[in-house]
Amino acid sequence: MKKIIYILVLIIAGTNVIAQNCVTCNNNTISNNGSALGSNNEATGTNSIALGKNNQSLGANSFSSGYHSIANG
C-alpha cells in the first residue's frame, strides 16, 4: 500500500513540475522552455534554469543560482 501511495505522489508531483515554466515571476524573463525561481532572473537559453536573484542563464541547458550569477553555456 505504501508503494502505491508513493508512486501516485511522484506522478502527481512530476506532472505539476513539468507544467510550470516560471515558479515565481517577480520581474523574471523566460523563453525557450526556460525556468526561473526568485526575482529579476533571466532564463533565455534553451531549457535553462535561473534560481535566486539577478541571475542570467543565457546558454542552452545552462543553470545559474545564488546572487548575480551568469551562465553562458
C-alpha positions as CSV (number, residue, x, y, z in Angstrom):
1,M,0.0,0.0,0.0
2,K,2.9,2.4,0.8
3,K,4.4,1.8,-2.6
4,I,1.2,2.6,-4.4
5,I,0.8,5.9,-2.5
6,Y,4.5,6.7,-3.1
7,I,4.1,6.1,-6.8
8,L,0.9,8.3,-7.0
9,V,2.6,11.1,-5.2
10,L,5.6,11.0,-7.6
11,I,3.3,11.0,-10.6
12,I,1.3,14.0,-9.3
13,A,4.4,16.0,-8.3
14,G,6.1,15.3,-11.7
15,T,3.0,16.4,-13.6
16,N,2.9,19.7,-11.7
17,V,6.6,20.5,-12.2
18,I,6.6,19.8,-15.9
19,A,3.6,22.1,-16.5
20,Q,5.4,25.2,-14.9
21,N,7.8,27.4,-16.7
22,C,8.1,30.2,-14.1
23,V,7.6,29.3,-10.5
24,T,7.8,32.8,-9.0
25,C,7.5,35.5,-11.6
26,N,8.8,38.7,-9.9
27,N,10.4,40.5,-12.9
28,N,11.8,37.3,-14.3
29,T,12.4,36.9,-18.1
30,I,12.0,33.4,-19.5
31,S,11.9,31.9,-23.0
32,N,12.9,28.8,-24.9
33,N,11.4,26.5,-22.3
34,G,13.5,28.1,-19.5
35,S,12.5,28.2,-15.8
36,A,13.1,30.9,-13.2
37,L,12.6,30.9,-9.4
38,G,13.2,34.1,-7.4
39,S,13.3,37.7,-8.7
40,N,15.0,39.6,-11.5
41,N,16.3,36.5,-13.2
42,E,16.8,35.8,-16.9
43,A,16.5,32.3,-18.3
44,T,16.6,32.7,-22.1
45,G,18.7,29.7,-23.1
46,T,17.0,26.6,-24.3
47,N,16.0,24.5,-21.2
48,S,17.9,26.9,-18.9
49,I,17.2,27.4,-15.2
50,A,17.8,30.6,-13.1
51,L,17.4,30.5,-9.3
52,G,17.8,33.3,-6.8
53,K,18.2,37.0,-7.5
54,N,19.6,38.8,-10.6
55,N,20.9,35.7,-12.3
56,Q,21.3,35.0,-16.0
57,S,21.1,31.6,-17.7
58,L,21.8,32.5,-21.3
59,G,23.2,29.4,-22.9
60,A,21.5,26.1,-23.8
61,N,20.9,23.8,-20.8
62,S,22.6,26.3,-18.5
63,F,22.0,26.7,-14.8
64,S,22.7,29.7,-12.5
65,S,21.9,30.2,-8.9
66,G,22.6,32.5,-6.0
67,Y,23.1,36.2,-6.5
68,H,24.1,37.9,-9.7
69,S,25.5,34.7,-11.4
70,I,25.9,34.3,-15.2
71,A,25.9,31.0,-17.1
72,N,26.5,31.3,-20.8
73,G,26.6,27.6,-21.7
